[in-house]
């Protein structure tokens, strides 16, 4: 098997949020500052902005992103409250690399493979977390760079094009059966479902294999390379 590239999911694959800020806490913050925004409304608007607005427009920071979320809720927020909300998110929603992330990316490089991150998540949310390994990636494909969210196969196609590999030469590793396994597999990409909690007893039909760690996933990749 000729493999030339490994595509990594970001959220809960390379990195995680230890204690993410909930929509209830966000609502409480906004209510305290005089804005009637409630948890379900916030969830709906932020999801819409993340999946629809961000890929089309792009936002350079959390303030711009949240300003658009509040715009979707017909809420105009003052700059001080907006900054406070952004700071709260910066403290609580900061990604941390999994202990096996750096070694997995390094292993891909040692195998002579190109590497990429494939995620809808805006880069300003995770750029600090990936600093130790950023230079090891040939492509970092976000929703804005792709112009779509991750369930659109165009994101994987653009990633492969930038890596200059065909689908059969790439492996996608991630924890979401739909966007990290089923969709790329339909394109012809080899797929490994990452199941860190071992909740899936056997390999799902959507994936070619499953692993409980990135280390295990890269062992599978290396074996595939040798077949």
PyMOL commands that place a pseudoatom at each C-alpha (Angstrom):
pseudoatom trace, name=CA, resn=UNK, resi=1, chain=A, elem=C, hetatm=0, pos=[0.000, 0.000, 0.000]
pseudoatom trace, name=CA, resn=UNK, resi=2, chain=A, elem=C, hetatm=0, pos=[1.487, 3.344, -1.066]
pseudoatom trace, name=CA, resn=UNK, resi=3, chain=A, elem=C, hetatm=0, pos=[0.680, 5.879, 1.638]
pseudoatom trace, name=CA, resn=UNK, resi=4, chain=A, elem=C, hetatm=0, pos=[1.978, 9.423, 1.403]
pseudoatom trace, name=CA, resn=UNK, resi=5, chain=A, elem=C, hetatm=0, pos=[-0.114, 11.479, 3.850]
pseudoatom trace, name=CA, resn=UNK, resi=6, chain=A, elem=C, hetatm=0, pos=[-1.848, 11.373, 7.218]
pseudoatom trace, name=CA, resn=UNK, resi=7, chain=A, elem=C, hetatm=0, pos=[-4.784, 13.686, 7.911]
pseudoatom trace, name=CA, resn=UNK, resi=8, chain=A, elem=C, hetatm=0, pos=[-5.550, 14.348, 11.570]
pseudoatom trace, name=CA, resn=UNK, resi=9, chain=A, elem=C, hetatm=0, pos=[-8.775, 15.604, 13.083]
pseudoatom trace, name=CA, resn=UNK, resi=10, chain=A, elem=C, hetatm=0, pos=[-8.247, 18.239, 15.780]
pseudoatom trace, name=CA, resn=UNK, resi=11, chain=A, elem=C, hetatm=0, pos=[-11.002, 18.140, 18.439]
pseudoatom trace, name=CA, resn=UNK, resi=12, chain=A, elem=C, hetatm=0, pos=[-10.660, 15.080, 20.705]
pseudoatom trace, name=CA, resn=UNK, resi=13, chain=A, elem=C, hetatm=0, pos=[-8.033, 13.631, 18.357]
pseudoatom trace, name=CA, resn=UNK, resi=14, chain=A, elem=C, hetatm=0, pos=[-4.963, 15.868, 18.586]
pseudoatom trace, name=CA, resn=UNK, resi=15, chain=A, elem=C, hetatm=0, pos=[-6.262, 18.134, 21.341]
pseudoatom trace, name=CA, resn=UNK, resi=16, chain=A, elem=C, hetatm=0, pos=[-9.010, 18.443, 23.940]
pseudoatom trace, name=CA, resn=UNK, resi=17, chain=A, elem=C, hetatm=0, pos=[-10.853, 20.952, 26.117]
pseudoatom trace, name=CA, resn=UNK, resi=18, chain=A, elem=C, hetatm=0, pos=[-10.350, 20.059, 29.771]
pseudoatom trace, name=CA, resn=UNK, resi=19, chain=A, elem=C, hetatm=0, pos=[-13.195, 22.105, 31.224]
pseudoatom trace, name=CA, resn=UNK, resi=20, chain=A, elem=C, hetatm=0, pos=[-15.156, 23.733, 28.394]
pseudoatom trace, name=CA, resn=UNK, resi=21, chain=A, elem=C, hetatm=0, pos=[-17.368, 26.706, 29.053]
pseudoatom trace, name=CA, resn=UNK, resi=22, chain=A, elem=C, hetatm=0, pos=[-21.034, 25.730, 28.906]
pseudoatom trace, name=CA, resn=UNK, resi=23, chain=A, elem=C, hetatm=0, pos=[-23.823, 27.657, 27.217]
pseudoatom trace, name=CA, resn=UNK, resi=24, chain=A, elem=C, hetatm=0, pos=[-25.420, 28.033, 30.666]
pseudoatom trace, name=CA, resn=UNK, resi=25, chain=A, elem=C, hetatm=0, pos=[-22.338, 29.860, 31.927]
pseudoatom trace, name=CA, resn=UNK, resi=26, chain=A, elem=C, hetatm=0, pos=[-22.266, 32.038, 28.820]
pseudoatom trace, name=CA, resn=UNK, resi=27, chain=A, elem=C, hetatm=0, pos=[-25.923, 32.900, 29.297]
pseudoatom trace, name=CA, resn=UNK, resi=28, chain=A, elem=C, hetatm=0, pos=[-25.304, 33.778, 32.952]
pseudoatom trace, name=CA, resn=UNK, resi=29, chain=A, elem=C, hetatm=0, pos=[-22.434, 36.080, 31.942]
pseudoatom trace, name=CA, resn=UNK, resi=30, chain=A, elem=C, hetatm=0, pos=[-24.538, 37.852, 29.318]
pseudoatom trace, name=CA, resn=UNK, resi=31, chain=A, elem=C, hetatm=0, pos=[-27.576, 38.152, 31.591]
pseudoatom trace, name=CA, resn=UNK, resi=32, chain=A, elem=C, hetatm=0, pos=[-25.352, 39.680, 34.259]
pseudoatom trace, name=CA, resn=UNK, resi=33, chain=A, elem=C, hetatm=0, pos=[-24.277, 42.300, 31.728]
pseudoatom trace, name=CA, resn=UNK, resi=34, chain=A, elem=C, hetatm=0, pos=[-27.831, 43.071, 30.711]
pseudoatom trace, name=CA, resn=UNK, resi=35, chain=A, elem=C, hetatm=0, pos=[-28.237, 40.904, 27.608]
pseudoatom trace, name=CA, resn=UNK, resi=36, chain=A, elem=C, hetatm=0, pos=[-31.101, 38.427, 27.441]
pseudoatom trace, name=CA, resn=UNK, resi=37, chain=A, elem=C, hetatm=0, pos=[-29.409, 35.502, 25.766]
pseudoatom trace, name=CA, resn=UNK, resi=38, chain=A, elem=C, hetatm=0, pos=[-30.322, 32.005, 26.894]
pseudoatom trace, name=CA, resn=UNK, resi=39, chain=A, elem=C, hetatm=0, pos=[-28.495, 28.658, 26.559]
pseudoatom trace, name=CA, resn=UNK, resi=40, chain=A, elem=C, hetatm=0, pos=[-30.421, 27.037, 23.726]
pseudoatom trace, name=CA, resn=UNK, resi=41, chain=A, elem=C, hetatm=0, pos=[-30.458, 30.234, 21.695]
pseudoatom trace, name=CA, resn=UNK, resi=42, chain=A, elem=C, hetatm=0, pos=[-26.705, 30.623, 22.190]
pseudoatom trace, name=CA, resn=UNK, resi=43, chain=A, elem=C, hetatm=0, pos=[-26.077, 27.007, 21.179]
pseudoatom trace, name=CA, resn=UNK, resi=44, chain=A, elem=C, hetatm=0, pos=[-28.133, 27.390, 17.997]
pseudoatom trace, name=CA, resn=UNK, resi=45, chain=A, elem=C, hetatm=0, pos=[-26.594, 30.715, 16.966]
pseudoatom trace, name=CA, resn=UNK, resi=46, chain=A, elem=C, hetatm=0, pos=[-22.985, 29.742, 17.725]
pseudoatom trace, name=CA, resn=UNK, resi=47, chain=A, elem=C, hetatm=0, pos=[-23.388, 26.475, 15.830]
pseudoatom trace, name=CA, resn=UNK, resi=48, chain=A, elem=C, hetatm=0, pos=[-24.815, 28.353, 12.842]
pseudoatom trace, name=CA, resn=UNK, resi=49, chain=A, elem=C, hetatm=0, pos=[-21.979, 30.859, 12.860]
pseudoatom trace, name=CA, resn=UNK, resi=50, chain=A, elem=C, hetatm=0, pos=[-19.386, 28.107, 13.217]
pseudoatom trace, name=CA, resn=UNK, resi=51, chain=A, elem=C, hetatm=0, pos=[-20.798, 25.959, 10.427]
pseudoatom trace, name=CA, resn=UNK, resi=52, chain=A, elem=C, hetatm=0, pos=[-22.205, 28.565, 8.007]
pseudoatom trace, name=CA, resn=UNK, resi=53, chain=A, elem=C, hetatm=0, pos=[-20.851, 32.076, 8.615]
pseudoatom trace, name=CA, resn=UNK, resi=54, chain=A, elem=C, hetatm=0, pos=[-17.258, 31.273, 9.545]
pseudoatom trace, name=CA, resn=UNK, resi=55, chain=A, elem=C, hetatm=0, pos=[-16.484, 29.166, 6.447]
pseudoatom trace, name=CA, resn=UNK, resi=56, chain=A, elem=C, hetatm=0, pos=[-17.843, 31.970, 4.247]
pseudoatom trace, name=CA, resn=UNK, resi=57, chain=A, elem=C, hetatm=0, pos=[-16.419, 35.012, 6.007]
pseudoatom trace, name=CA, resn=UNK, resi=58, chain=A, elem=C, hetatm=0, pos=[-13.716, 33.970, 8.447]
pseudoatom trace, name=CA, resn=UNK, resi=59, chain=A, elem=C, hetatm=0, pos=[-13.118, 35.687, 11.779]
pseudoatom trace, name=CA, resn=UNK, resi=60, chain=A, elem=C, hetatm=0, pos=[-9.706, 36.694, 13.103]
pseudoatom trace, name=CA, resn=UNK, resi=61, chain=A, elem=C, hetatm=0, pos=[-10.493, 36.362, 16.808]
pseudoatom trace, name=CA, resn=UNK, resi=62, chain=A, elem=C, hetatm=0, pos=[-13.097, 35.365, 19.359]
pseudoatom trace, name=CA, resn=UNK, resi=63, chain=A, elem=C, hetatm=0, pos=[-14.491, 38.888, 19.643]
pseudoatom trace, name=CA, resn=UNK, resi=64, chain=A, elem=C, hetatm=0, pos=[-15.388, 38.981, 15.949]
pseudoatom trace, name=CA, resn=UNK, resi=65, chain=A, elem=C, hetatm=0, pos=[-16.832, 35.478, 16.110]
pseudoatom trace, name=CA, resn=UNK, resi=66, chain=A, elem=C, hetatm=0, pos=[-18.992, 36.219, 19.158]
pseudoatom trace, name=CA, resn=UNK, resi=67, chain=A, elem=C, hetatm=0, pos=[-20.114, 39.531, 17.735]
pseudoatom trace, name=CA, resn=UNK, resi=68, chain=A, elem=C, hetatm=0, pos=[-21.531, 37.610, 14.779]
pseudoatom trace, name=CA, resn=UNK, resi=69, chain=A, elem=C, hetatm=0, pos=[-23.211, 35.079, 17.094]
pseudoatom trace, name=CA, resn=UNK, resi=70, chain=A, elem=C, hetatm=0, pos=[-24.907, 37.916, 18.951]
pseudoatom trace, name=CA, resn=UNK, resi=71, chain=A, elem=C, hetatm=0, pos=[-25.820, 39.549, 15.652]
pseudoatom trace, name=CA, resn=UNK, resi=72, chain=A, elem=C, hetatm=0, pos=[-27.638, 36.337, 14.756]
pseudoatom trace, name=CA, resn=UNK, resi=73, chain=A, elem=C, hetatm=0, pos=[-29.525, 36.756, 18.040]
pseudoatom trace, name=CA, resn=UNK, resi=74, chain=A, elem=C, hetatm=0, pos=[-30.385, 40.384, 17.224]
pseudoatom trace, name=CA, resn=UNK, resi=75, chain=A, elem=C, hetatm=0, pos=[-28.267, 41.495, 20.167]
pseudoatom trace, name=CA, resn=UNK, resi=76, chain=A, elem=C, hetatm=0, pos=[-25.828, 44.390, 19.950]
pseudoatom trace, name=CA, resn=UNK, resi=77, chain=A, elem=C, hetatm=0, pos=[-23.197, 44.092, 22.645]
pseudoatom trace, name=CA, resn=UNK, resi=78, chain=A, elem=C, hetatm=0, pos=[-20.898, 46.791, 24.037]
pseudoatom trace, name=CA, resn=UNK, resi=79, chain=A, elem=C, hetatm=0, pos=[-17.155, 46.383, 23.496]
pseudoatom trace, name=CA, resn=UNK, resi=80, chain=A, elem=C, hetatm=0, pos=[-16.317, 45.882, 27.178]
pseudoatom trace, name=CA, resn=UNK, resi=81, chain=A, elem=C, hetatm=0, pos=[-18.807, 43.030, 27.597]
pseudoatom trace, name=CA, resn=UNK, resi=82, chain=A, elem=C, hetatm=0, pos=[-17.662, 41.476, 24.317]
pseudoatom trace, name=CA, resn=UNK, resi=83, chain=A, elem=C, hetatm=0, pos=[-14.040, 41.583, 25.449]
pseudoatom trace, name=CA, resn=UNK, resi=84, chain=A, elem=C, hetatm=0, pos=[-15.006, 40.066, 28.799]
pseudoatom trace, name=CA, resn=UNK, resi=85, chain=A, elem=C, hetatm=0, pos=[-16.809, 37.214, 27.067]
pseudoatom trace, name=CA, resn=UNK, resi=86, chain=A, elem=C, hetatm=0, pos=[-13.795, 36.596, 24.830]
pseudoatom trace, name=CA, resn=UNK, resi=87, chain=A, elem=C, hetatm=0, pos=[-11.420, 36.572, 27.810]
pseudoatom trace, name=CA, resn=UNK, resi=88, chain=A, elem=C, hetatm=0, pos=[-13.670, 34.113, 29.612]
pseudoatom trace, name=CA, resn=UNK, resi=89, chain=A, elem=C, hetatm=0, pos=[-13.544, 31.825, 26.598]
pseudoatom trace, name=CA, resn=UNK, resi=90, chain=A, elem=C, hetatm=0, pos=[-9.776, 32.208, 26.292]
pseudoatom trace, name=CA, resn=UNK, resi=91, chain=A, elem=C, hetatm=0, pos=[-9.360, 30.989, 29.866]
pseudoatom trace, name=CA, resn=UNK, resi=92, chain=A, elem=C, hetatm=0, pos=[-11.810, 28.108, 29.736]
pseudoatom trace, name=CA, resn=UNK, resi=93, chain=A, elem=C, hetatm=0, pos=[-11.886, 26.998, 26.123]
pseudoatom trace, name=CA, resn=UNK, resi=94, chain=A, elem=C, hetatm=0, pos=[-8.152, 26.659, 25.549]
pseudoatom trace, name=CA, resn=UNK, resi=95, chain=A, elem=C, hetatm=0, pos=[-7.147, 23.451, 23.804]
pseudoatom trace, name=CA, resn=UNK, resi=96, chain=A, elem=C, hetatm=0, pos=[-4.466, 21.140, 25.203]
pseudoatom trace, name=CA, resn=UNK, resi=97, chain=A, elem=C, hetatm=0, pos=[-2.559, 18.604, 23.113]
pseudoatom trace, name=CA, resn=UNK, resi=98, chain=A, elem=C, hetatm=0, pos=[-3.059, 14.963, 24.020]
pseudoatom trace, name=CA, resn=UNK, resi=99, chain=A, elem=C, hetatm=0, pos=[0.165, 13.353, 25.303]
pseudoatom trace, name=CA, resn=UNK, resi=100, chain=A, elem=C, hetatm=0, pos=[0.374, 11.143, 22.198]
pseudoatom trace, name=CA, resn=UNK, resi=101, chain=A, elem=C, hetatm=0, pos=[-0.221, 13.917, 19.650]
pseudoatom trace, name=CA, resn=UNK, resi=102, chain=A, elem=C, hetatm=0, pos=[3.349, 15.107, 19.100]
pseudoatom trace, name=CA, resn=UNK, resi=103, chain=A, elem=C, hetatm=0, pos=[4.815, 11.603, 18.849]
pseudoatom trace, name=CA, resn=UNK, resi=104, chain=A, elem=C, hetatm=0, pos=[2.118, 10.541, 16.357]
pseudoatom trace, name=CA, resn=UNK, resi=105, chain=A, elem=C, hetatm=0, pos=[2.824, 13.475, 14.045]
pseudoatom trace, name=CA, resn=UNK, resi=106, chain=A, elem=C, hetatm=0, pos=[6.562, 12.872, 14.397]
pseudoatom trace, name=CA, resn=UNK, resi=107, chain=A, elem=C, hetatm=0, pos=[6.031, 9.201, 13.520]
pseudoatom trace, name=CA, resn=UNK, resi=108, chain=A, elem=C, hetatm=0, pos=[4.213, 10.196, 10.334]
pseudoatom trace, name=CA, resn=UNK, resi=109, chain=A, elem=C, hetatm=0, pos=[7.153, 12.386, 9.374]
pseudoatom trace, name=CA, resn=UNK, resi=110, chain=A, elem=C, hetatm=0, pos=[9.628, 9.605, 10.150]
pseudoatom trace, name=CA, resn=UNK, resi=111, chain=A, elem=C, hetatm=0, pos=[7.648, 7.399, 7.772]
pseudoatom trace, name=CA, resn=UNK, resi=112, chain=A, elem=C, hetatm=0, pos=[8.184, 10.031, 5.094]
pseudoatom trace, name=CA, resn=UNK, resi=113, chain=A, elem=C, hetatm=0, pos=[4.549, 11.123, 5.012]
pseudoatom trace, name=CA, resn=UNK, resi=114, chain=A, elem=C, hetatm=0, pos=[2.959, 14.536, 4.634]
pseudoatom trace, name=CA, resn=UNK, resi=115, chain=A, elem=C, hetatm=0, pos=[0.643, 15.653, 7.419]
pseudoatom trace, name=CA, resn=UNK, resi=116, chain=A, elem=C, hetatm=0, pos=[-2.449, 17.812, 7.748]
pseudoatom trace, name=CA, resn=UNK, resi=117, chain=A, elem=C, hetatm=0, pos=[-5.024, 18.984, 10.263]
pseudoatom trace, name=CA, resn=UNK, resi=118, chain=A, elem=C, hetatm=0, pos=[-8.605, 18.867, 8.981]
pseudoatom trace, name=CA, resn=UNK, resi=119, chain=A, elem=C, hetatm=0, pos=[-11.140, 20.768, 11.090]
pseudoatom trace, name=CA, resn=UNK, resi=120, chain=A, elem=C, hetatm=0, pos=[-14.039, 23.191, 10.857]
pseudoatom trace, name=CA, resn=UNK, resi=121, chain=A, elem=C, hetatm=0, pos=[-12.793, 24.916, 14.029]
pseudoatom trace, name=CA, resn=UNK, resi=122, chain=A, elem=C, hetatm=0, pos=[-11.355, 28.449, 13.539]
pseudoatom trace, name=CA, resn=UNK, resi=123, chain=A, elem=C, hetatm=0, pos=[-7.566, 28.523, 13.835]
pseudoatom trace, name=CA, resn=UNK, resi=124, chain=A, elem=C, hetatm=0, pos=[-7.606, 31.329, 16.414]
pseudoatom trace, name=CA, resn=UNK, resi=125, chain=A, elem=C, hetatm=0, pos=[-9.189, 28.862, 18.838]
pseudoatom trace, name=CA, resn=UNK, resi=126, chain=A, elem=C, hetatm=0, pos=[-6.473, 26.208, 18.608]
pseudoatom trace, name=CA, resn=UNK, resi=127, chain=A, elem=C, hetatm=0, pos=[-3.347, 27.968, 17.277]
pseudoatom trace, name=CA, resn=UNK, resi=128, chain=A, elem=C, hetatm=0, pos=[-1.741, 28.285, 20.726]
pseudoatom trace, name=CA, resn=UNK, resi=129, chain=A, elem=C, hetatm=0, pos=[-2.249, 24.617, 21.521]
pseudoatom trace, name=CA, resn=UNK, resi=130, chain=A, elem=C, hetatm=0, pos=[-0.572, 23.320, 18.369]
pseudoatom trace, name=CA, resn=UNK, resi=131, chain=A, elem=C, hetatm=0, pos=[2.470, 25.624, 18.523]
pseudoatom trace, name=CA, resn=UNK, resi=132, chain=A, elem=C, hetatm=0, pos=[4.797, 22.782, 19.613]
pseudoatom trace, name=CA, resn=UNK, resi=133, chain=A, elem=C, hetatm=0, pos=[3.898, 20.751, 16.512]
pseudoatom trace, name=CA, resn=UNK, resi=134, chain=A, elem=C, hetatm=0, pos=[2.677, 23.375, 14.033]
pseudoatom trace, name=CA, resn=UNK, resi=135, chain=A, elem=C, hetatm=0, pos=[5.821, 23.252, 11.893]
pseudoatom trace, name=CA, resn=UNK, resi=136, chain=A, elem=C, hetatm=0, pos=[5.314, 19.518, 11.411]
pseudoatom trace, name=CA, resn=UNK, resi=137, chain=A, elem=C, hetatm=0, pos=[2.124, 20.059, 9.396]
pseudoatom trace, name=CA, resn=UNK, resi=138, chain=A, elem=C, hetatm=0, pos=[2.191, 20.630, 5.673]
pseudoatom trace, name=CA, resn=UNK, resi=139, chain=A, elem=C, hetatm=0, pos=[-1.442, 21.798, 5.612]
pseudoatom trace, name=CA, resn=UNK, resi=140, chain=A, elem=C, hetatm=0, pos=[-3.812, 23.147, 8.257]
pseudoatom trace, name=CA, resn=UNK, resi=141, chain=A, elem=C, hetatm=0, pos=[-7.262, 23.073, 6.708]
pseudoatom trace, name=CA, resn=UNK, resi=142, chain=A, elem=C, hetatm=0, pos=[-9.955, 25.013, 8.586]
pseudoatom trace, name=CA, resn=UNK, resi=143, chain=A, elem=C, hetatm=0, pos=[-13.541, 25.745, 7.655]
pseudoatom trace, name=CA, resn=UNK, resi=144, chain=A, elem=C, hetatm=0, pos=[-12.582, 29.167, 6.341]
pseudoatom trace, name=CA, resn=UNK, resi=145, chain=A, elem=C, hetatm=0, pos=[-9.711, 27.877, 4.197]
pseudoatom trace, name=CA, resn=UNK, resi=146, chain=A, elem=C, hetatm=0, pos=[-11.940, 25.170, 2.796]
pseudoatom trace, name=CA, resn=UNK, resi=147, chain=A, elem=C, hetatm=0, pos=[-14.961, 27.439, 2.433]
pseudoatom trace, name=CA, resn=UNK, resi=148, chain=A, elem=C, hetatm=0, pos=[-17.198, 24.806, 3.999]
pseudoatom trace, name=CA, resn=UNK, resi=149, chain=A, elem=C, hetatm=0, pos=[-17.775, 22.748, 7.114]
pseudoatom trace, name=CA, resn=UNK, resi=150, chain=A, elem=C, hetatm=0, pos=[-16.270, 19.302, 7.544]
pseudoatom trace, name=CA, resn=UNK, resi=151, chain=A, elem=C, hetatm=0, pos=[-19.256, 17.181, 6.535]
pseudoatom trace, name=CA, resn=UNK, resi=152, chain=A, elem=C, hetatm=0, pos=[-18.820, 18.646, 3.054]
pseudoatom trace, name=CA, resn=UNK, resi=153, chain=A, elem=C, hetatm=0, pos=[-16.360, 16.362, 1.200]
pseudoatom trace, name=CA, resn=UNK, resi=154, chain=A, elem=C, hetatm=0, pos=[-14.881, 19.458, -0.418]
pseudoatom trace, name=CA, resn=UNK, resi=155, chain=A, elem=C, hetatm=0, pos=[-12.801, 20.001, 2.742]
pseudoatom trace, name=CA, resn=UNK, resi=156, chain=A, elem=C, hetatm=0, pos=[-11.053, 16.648, 2.363]
pseudoatom trace, name=CA, resn=UNK, resi=157, chain=A, elem=C, hetatm=0, pos=[-10.684, 17.131, -1.387]
pseudoatom trace, name=CA, resn=UNK, resi=158, chain=A, elem=C, hetatm=0, pos=[-8.993, 20.511, -0.910]
pseudoatom trace, name=CA, resn=UNK, resi=159, chain=A, elem=C, hetatm=0, pos=[-6.690, 19.048, 1.728]
pseudoatom trace, name=CA, resn=UNK, resi=160, chain=A, elem=C, hetatm=0, pos=[-5.624, 16.237, -0.591]
pseudoatom trace, name=CA, resn=UNK, resi=161, chain=A, elem=C, hetatm=0, pos=[-5.098, 18.688, -3.432]
pseudoatom trace, name=CA, resn=UNK, resi=162, chain=A, elem=C, hetatm=0, pos=[-2.847, 20.905, -1.317]
pseudoatom trace, name=CA, resn=UNK, resi=163, chain=A, elem=C, hetatm=0, pos=[-0.908, 17.858, -0.151]
pseudoatom trace, name=CA, resn=UNK, resi=164, chain=A, elem=C, hetatm=0, pos=[-0.617, 16.761, -3.795]
pseudoatom trace, name=CA, resn=UNK, resi=165, chain=A, elem=C, hetatm=0, pos=[-1.772, 13.215, -3.072]
pseudoatom trace, name=CA, resn=UNK, resi=166, chain=A, elem=C, hetatm=0, pos=[-4.649, 11.121, -4.383]
pseudoatom trace, name=CA, resn=UNK, resi=167, chain=A, elem=C, hetatm=0, pos=[-7.240, 9.689, -1.921]
pseudoatom trace, name=CA, resn=UNK, resi=168, chain=A, elem=C, hetatm=0, pos=[-5.800, 6.160, -1.943]
pseudoatom trace, name=CA, resn=UNK, resi=169, chain=A, elem=C, hetatm=0, pos=[-2.452, 7.552, -0.767]
pseudoatom trace, name=CA, resn=UNK, resi=170, chain=A, elem=C, hetatm=0, pos=[-3.910, 9.163, 2.381]
pseudoatom trace, name=CA, resn=UNK, resi=171, chain=A, elem=C, hetatm=0, pos=[-5.107, 8.083, 5.813]
pseudoatom trace, name=CA, resn=UNK, resi=172, chain=A, elem=C, hetatm=0, pos=[-7.619, 10.047, 7.903]
pseudoatom trace, name=CA, resn=UNK, resi=173, chain=A, elem=C, hetatm=0, pos=[-7.514, 9.658, 11.696]
pseudoatom trace, name=CA, resn=UNK, resi=174, chain=A, elem=C, hetatm=0, pos=[-10.292, 11.077, 13.861]
pseudoatom trace, name=CA, resn=UNK, resi=175, chain=A, elem=C, hetatm=0, pos=[-12.968, 10.359, 16.438]
pseudoatom trace, name=CA, resn=UNK, resi=176, chain=A, elem=C, hetatm=0, pos=[-16.159, 11.233, 14.527]
pseudoatom trace, name=CA, resn=UNK, resi=177, chain=A, elem=C, hetatm=0, pos=[-17.617, 8.343, 12.472]
pseudoatom trace, name=CA, resn=UNK, resi=178, chain=A, elem=C, hetatm=0, pos=[-19.280, 10.631, 9.921]
pseudoatom trace, name=CA, resn=UNK, resi=179, chain=A, elem=C, hetatm=0, pos=[-16.716, 13.327, 9.158]
pseudoatom trace, name=CA, resn=UNK, resi=180, chain=A, elem=C, hetatm=0, pos=[-13.533, 11.412, 10.014]
pseudoatom trace, name=CA, resn=UNK, resi=181, chain=A, elem=C, hetatm=0, pos=[-14.437, 8.000, 8.607]
pseudoatom trace, name=CA, resn=UNK, resi=182, chain=A, elem=C, hetatm=0, pos=[-17.548, 7.675, 6.430]
pseudoatom trace, name=CA, resn=UNK, resi=183, chain=A, elem=C, hetatm=0, pos=[-17.082, 10.796, 4.289]
pseudoatom trace, name=CA, resn=UNK, resi=184, chain=A, elem=C, hetatm=0, pos=[-13.328, 10.471, 3.599]
pseudoatom trace, name=CA, resn=UNK, resi=185, chain=A, elem=C, hetatm=0, pos=[-13.721, 6.721, 3.031]
pseudoatom trace, name=CA, resn=UNK, resi=186, chain=A, elem=C, hetatm=0, pos=[-16.296, 7.424, 0.306]
pseudoatom trace, name=CA, resn=UNK, resi=187, chain=A, elem=C, hetatm=0, pos=[-13.645, 9.562, -1.368]
pseudoatom trace, name=CA, resn=UNK, resi=188, chain=A, elem=C, hetatm=0, pos=[-11.207, 6.642, -1.301]
pseudoatom trace, name=CA, resn=UNK, resi=189, chain=A, elem=C, hetatm=0, pos=[-9.175, 7.730, 1.745]
pseudoatom trace, name=CA, resn=UNK, resi=190, chain=A, elem=C, hetatm=0, pos=[-8.106, 5.035, 4.211]
pseudoatom trace, name=CA, resn=UNK, resi=191, chain=A, elem=C, hetatm=0, pos=[-9.688, 5.713, 7.619]
pseudoatom trace, name=CA, resn=UNK, resi=192, chain=A, elem=C, hetatm=0, pos=[-8.936, 4.953, 11.264]
pseudoatom trace, name=CA, resn=UNK, resi=193, chain=A, elem=C, hetatm=0, pos=[-11.590, 5.741, 13.862]
pseudoatom trace, name=CA, resn=UNK, resi=194, chain=A, elem=C, hetatm=0, pos=[-9.996, 6.972, 17.089]
pseudoatom trace, name=CA, resn=UNK, resi=195, chain=A, elem=C, hetatm=0, pos=[-11.923, 5.667, 20.105]
pseudoatom trace, name=CA, resn=UNK, resi=196, chain=A, elem=C, hetatm=0, pos=[-10.036, 6.861, 23.167]
pseudoatom trace, name=CA, resn=UNK, resi=197, chain=A, elem=C, hetatm=0, pos=[-12.713, 5.644, 25.585]
pseudoatom trace, name=CA, resn=UNK, resi=198, chain=A, elem=C, hetatm=0, pos=[-13.096, 2.250, 23.875]
pseudoatom trace, name=CA, resn=UNK, resi=199, chain=A, elem=C, hetatm=0, pos=[-16.830, 2.762, 23.516]
pseudoatom trace, name=CA, resn=UNK, resi=200, chain=A, elem=C, hetatm=0, pos=[-16.941, 0.905, 20.187]
pseudoatom trace, name=CA, resn=UNK, resi=201, chain=A, elem=C, hetatm=0, pos=[-16.357, -2.814, 20.686]
pseudoatom trace, name=CA, resn=UNK, resi=202, chain=A, elem=C, hetatm=0, pos=[-15.571, -3.642, 17.079]
pseudoatom trace, name=CA, resn=UNK, resi=203, chain=A, elem=C, hetatm=0, pos=[-14.506, -1.743, 14.001]
pseudoatom trace, name=CA, resn=UNK, resi=204, chain=A, elem=C, hetatm=0, pos=[-17.471, 0.224, 12.623]
pseudoatom trace, name=CA, resn=UNK, resi=205, chain=A, elem=C, hetatm=0, pos=[-18.442, -0.165, 8.978]
pseudoatom trace, name=CA, resn=UNK, resi=206, chain=A, elem=C, hetatm=0, pos=[-17.570, 3.498, 8.352]
pseudoatom trace, name=CA, resn=UNK, resi=207, chain=A, elem=C, hetatm=0, pos=[-13.862, 2.953, 9.050]
pseudoatom trace, name=CA, resn=UNK, resi=208, chain=A, elem=C, hetatm=0, pos=[-11.097, 0.662, 7.793]
pseudoatom trace, name=CA, resn=UNK, resi=209, chain=A, elem=C, hetatm=0, pos=[-9.747, 0.227, 11.312]
pseudoatom trace, name=CA, resn=UNK, resi=210, chain=A, elem=C, hetatm=0, pos=[-10.049, 1.575, 14.854]
pseudoatom trace, name=CA, resn=UNK, resi=211, chain=A, elem=C, hetatm=0, pos=[-7.537, 2.570, 17.519]
pseudoatom trace, name=CA, resn=UNK, resi=212, chain=A, elem=C, hetatm=0, pos=[-7.711, 3.705, 21.137]
pseudoatom trace, name=CA, resn=UNK, resi=213, chain=A, elem=C, hetatm=0, pos=[-4.685, 6.026, 20.905]
pseudoatom trace, name=CA, resn=UNK, resi=214, chain=A, elem=C, hetatm=0, pos=[-2.813, 7.943, 18.240]
pseudoatom trace, name=CA, resn=UNK, resi=215, chain=A, elem=C, hetatm=0, pos=[0.182, 5.758, 18.953]
pseudoatom trace, name=CA, resn=UNK, resi=216, chain=A, elem=C, hetatm=0, pos=[-1.864, 2.687, 18.074]
pseudoatom trace, name=CA, resn=UNK, resi=217, chain=A, elem=C, hetatm=0, pos=[-3.248, 4.452, 15.010]
pseudoatom trace, name=CA, resn=UNK, resi=218, chain=A, elem=C, hetatm=0, pos=[0.248, 5.156, 13.699]
pseudoatom trace, name=CA, resn=UNK, resi=219, chain=A, elem=C, hetatm=0, pos=[1.254, 1.518, 14.255]
pseudoatom trace, name=CA, resn=UNK, resi=220, chain=A, elem=C, hetatm=0, pos=[-1.643, 0.603, 11.972]
pseudoatom trace, name=CA, resn=UNK, resi=221, chain=A, elem=C, hetatm=0, pos=[-0.510, 3.156, 9.404]
pseudoatom trace, name=CA, resn=UNK, resi=222, chain=A, elem=C, hetatm=0, pos=[3.026, 1.771, 9.456]
pseudoatom trace, name=CA, resn=UNK, resi=223, chain=A, elem=C, hetatm=0, pos=[1.716, -1.787, 8.948]
pseudoatom trace, name=CA, resn=UNK, resi=224, chain=A, elem=C, hetatm=0, pos=[-0.410, -0.617, 6.015]
pseudoatom trace, name=CA, resn=UNK, resi=225, chain=A, elem=C, hetatm=0, pos=[2.648, 1.026, 4.493]
pseudoatom trace, name=CA, resn=UNK, resi=226, chain=A, elem=C, hetatm=0, pos=[4.483, -2.281, 4.563]
pseudoatom trace, name=CA, resn=UNK, resi=227, chain=A, elem=C, hetatm=0, pos=[1.737, -4.304, 2.873]
for i in range(1, 227): cmd.bond("trace and resi %d" % i, "trace and resi %d" % (i + 1))
show_as sticks, trace
zoom trace
